[in-house]
Amino acid sequence: MSIKNITDKIVSDAKEKQADILAKAKQEAEKLINSKVEEALSSKEHIIRKAEEEAETKKNRIIQSAELKVRNQKLTAKHEVIEKTFKYALDALKNLNETEFLNFLKNTVKNYGITGNSVLRVNTARHALITPVTLSELKSLAGADLTLGEALENNQDGFIVEQKGIQINFTFEALINSLKEDLIFDITKILFE
């Protein structure tokens, strides 16, 4: 074999190896590119899925927050209606005419069982209603020896009985407040069902 044949053979073998190496390199490059594309697609799907989950979570939080605000607004409105109901009841009590007030006074003193020496206090506007005749009727109804005491402040209505240093408060505000807890369930039921 001549040098030229040997050289041609080496060159030919080198070209074959070069073609083989290039083909393998192209295959590796394609595999790498395909792998990276698949990885990117998988990442894309993961990112989209994660974004959708976050969006759903955020949407649910917004809905829950809105529902909570609505519930709180409803509760506030219900509370306002209930407070207005109690205010209406208080105003109705404060507007009792003379006969109604005296009946309230007599029934309360009788039913509460006030006895002994006591001082009856009413506001200035009602003070004139408590005559000696009224005090005599109260004594016969309850067995209490009541005397008319100092007037209540004008913004208070109803009455207070002072007995042995103890005040028994029958002002309309005190009565409404004491009944509020007991009646709130019934009032809520009547107003909102």
Secondary structure, 3 states (H helix, E strand, C coil): CCHHHHHHHHHHHHHHHHHHHHHHHHHHHHHHHHHHHHHHHHHHHHHHHHHHHHHHHHHHHHHHHHHHHHHHHHHHHHHHHHHHHHHHHHHHHHCCCHHHHHHHHHHHHHHHCCCEEEEEEEEHHHHCCCCHHHHHHHHHHHCEEEEECCCECCCCCEEEEEECCEEEEEEHHHHHHHHHHHHHHHHHHHHHC
